[in-house]
């Protein structure tokens, strides 16, 4: 039973496809590559993480993103043209942050939440990435989920002591949450690094892996969509279409 659980995949996409998708979102959405020629492709990349999160049944992040996307587009289309000066600058900054940073955050959330450490390491070995890069990234894959769980425990503990918004000790909320989170983050990072080295991630010999990864029809569709979008941007930038 444990072997079956370890070899099962958490998503239909291969980890290498997820990393390619993350690179596209970072370059075209966050980096604004292509300028006006990539405007339509950029909008598609904005909403692609929502489809992936829906497929992974992550309803909370999808609802959060839909609300913020809708507000950002409504403000940019209907409110911003009628403002000037400081209000226009503030709205531009807010909408820009949402539309530029949120797709990358959602894509990273999808990659981390649907990729196990074993799948990630196996994918890095397939594309011959150095262990100097693989080991820190593998630690990161376990670091953020562990920190989130630790943060939830700290919030519950502080809530029992009435250290919360609206409580009697609201002013102490930041101090009593921030310092434990910083301490736990350092400790978690050290423990995960030690655990990774103990399991042989830094060994000079090649490691075996029981997880199964490989490209499927979903990866093929993703490659076609990304390749088609990239070709469209190049042709449009060259004024062919």
SVG drawing of the C-alpha trace seen along z (x, -y; Angstrom):
<svg xmlns="http://www.w3.org/2000/svg" viewBox="-17 -65 48 67">
<polyline fill="none" stroke="black" stroke-width="0.4" points="0.0,0.0 2.8,-2.5 4.5,-1.7 1.3,-2.4 0.9,-5.7 4.5,-6.7 4.3,-5.9 0.9,-7.6 1.0,-11.0 -0.8,-14.0 -1.5,-15.7 -1.7,-15.0 1.1,-17.3 4.8,-16.2 7.0,-18.3 9.0,-19.5 5.9,-20.8 5.0,-22.6 8.4,-24.3 8.1,-25.3 4.7,-26.8 6.1,-28.7 8.9,-30.1 6.4,-31.3 4.2,-33.0 7.3,-34.6 8.7,-35.9 5.5,-37.0 3.3,-38.1 5.7,-39.3 8.5,-40.3 6.1,-41.8 8.1,-40.2 6.8,-40.8 5.1,-44.1 1.9,-44.8 2.5,-41.9 2.0,-39.5 -1.2,-41.2 -3.6,-38.4 -1.1,-35.7 -0.5,-37.4 -4.3,-37.4 -4.4,-33.6 -1.5,-33.0 -3.3,-35.0 -6.2,-32.6 -4.3,-29.3 -3.3,-28.9 -7.0,-29.0 -7.8,-26.1 -4.9,-24.1 -6.0,-24.8 -9.5,-23.9 -8.2,-20.6 -6.3,-20.1 -9.5,-21.0 -8.0,-23.9 -11.2,-25.9 -10.0,-28.5 -7.2,-30.0 -9.4,-29.9 -12.2,-31.9 -9.6,-34.3 -8.0,-34.9 -11.4,-35.3 -12.4,-38.0 -9.1,-39.9 -8.9,-39.5 -12.4,-40.8 -11.8,-43.8 -8.5,-44.6 -10.1,-44.5 -13.1,-46.5 -11.0,-49.2 -8.6,-49.3 -11.5,-49.6 -14.2,-51.6 -12.5,-53.6 -8.9,-54.4 -9.8,-56.3 -11.8,-58.8 -9.1,-59.4 -5.9,-61.5 -3.0,-62.4 -2.4,-60.4 -5.7,-58.3 -4.8,-57.2 -1.2,-56.3 -2.5,-54.2 -5.1,-52.4 -2.4,-51.7 -0.1,-50.3 -2.8,-48.1 -4.0,-46.7 -0.5,-46.2 0.5,-44.2 -2.6,-42.0 -2.3,-41.3 1.5,-40.9 2.3,-39.1 -0.8,-37.0 -0.5,-34.7 3.0,-33.8 2.0,-33.2 -0.9,-30.9 1.3,-29.0 3.9,-28.5 1.2,-27.4 0.0,-24.8 3.5,-23.5 4.4,-23.2 1.0,-21.7 0.8,-19.1 4.5,-18.0 6.1,-15.7 9.7,-16.0 10.5,-12.7 8.8,-13.7 10.7,-17.0 14.1,-15.4 13.4,-12.7 12.5,-15.5 15.7,-17.4 17.8,-14.3 16.1,-13.7 17.1,-17.1 20.6,-16.8 20.4,-19.7 23.2,-19.9 22.5,-18.9 23.7,-22.3 20.4,-23.6 18.2,-20.5 18.9,-20.2 17.9,-23.8 14.8,-23.6 13.8,-20.3 14.1,-21.7 12.0,-24.7 9.2,-22.3 8.8,-21.0 9.7,-24.3 6.6,-26.4 3.9,-23.8 5.6,-23.1 5.8,-26.8 2.1,-27.3 1.1,-24.4 3.3,-25.9 1.6,-29.3 -1.8,-27.8 -0.7,-26.2 0.6,-29.6 -2.6,-31.3 -4.7,-28.8 -2.4,-29.1 -2.6,-32.9 -6.3,-32.8 -6.7,-30.8 -4.8,-33.6 -7.1,-36.3 -4.3,-37.7 -6.2,-38.5 -7.9,-41.4 -10.7,-42.7 -9.3,-41.0 -8.0,-42.6 -4.4,-42.1 -4.6,-43.1 -1.5,-45.3 0.6,-42.3 -0.7,-40.2 2.2,-41.1 4.9,-40.6 3.6,-37.3 3.0,-35.9 6.0,-37.3 8.8,-36.2 7.6,-32.6 7.2,-32.4 10.8,-33.6 12.1,-31.2 10.2,-28.3 11.2,-29.2 14.9,-29.0 14.5,-25.8 12.4,-24.2 15.0,-25.1 17.8,-23.6 15.8,-20.4 14.8,-20.0 18.3,-20.5 19.6,-17.9 16.9,-15.5 17.7,-15.9 21.4,-15.2 20.5,-12.2 18.5,-10.7 21.4,-10.9 20.6,-13.9 24.2,-15.1 25.8,-11.8 28.1,-11.5 26.4,-8.3 23.2,-8.2 20.1,-7.8 17.3,-5.4 13.7,-6.7 10.4,-4.7 8.2,-7.5 7.0,-7.5 7.0,-10.6 6.5,-11.0 4.8,-13.1 1.2,-12.4 -1.6,-13.9 -2.0,-16.8 1.6,-17.7 1.3,-17.5 -1.7,-19.9 0.2,-22.3 3.2,-22.2 1.1,-22.9 -0.7,-25.8 2.5,-27.4 4.3,-26.9 1.4,-28.3 1.2,-31.3 5.0,-31.9 4.7,-31.6 1.8,-34.1 3.8,-36.6 6.9,-36.3 4.8,-36.7 2.9,-39.6 6.1,-41.3 7.5,-40.9 4.3,-42.4 3.5,-39.3 0.0,-39.1"/>
</svg>
